[in-house]
């Protein structure tokens, strides 16, 4: 009896190539993600790739390649220790973090006369980008979205009942986050 073993795939780290040539790193500035690598490839001259903070040093080479894996975020300047006019940098970013969002109006537990017309308000921010929209929900029904601050939406003529309002913020890279629910009663 035969068995088929299926292994889940994992995302492969990327490798960005930089050419090392006479008095030049090309490109001189690269942006990569955490756990990606930069591979320097020598095409002419004798040069080094040396981290300004001491994280790596390829040693003097005139051919071949040298690879360094970057395991933390930050900006990593480097230079050729033989020709110090040769400078460049690697910028390492982490994965996109979702925005934060919370409803500031109406207050949770509030009781209002029906039919209610009022303003839903939320605050939203994104530490590694920008908020592209905030969408407001009554239970699971979208009431509308707002694409700029202040994040507020007027709702009209809500009938009597108990409602749960939430807000969903979306950032410039598509990550989303949902606020805590705000429960209100209309009577």
Helices and strands as residue ranges (DSSP letters): E 15-21, E 24-26, E 29-33, E 37-42, E 50-51, E 65-69, E 74-79, E 87-93, E 100-105, E 111-112, E 116-125, E 131-138, E 141-146, E 151-158, E 161-171, E 176-178, E 182-186
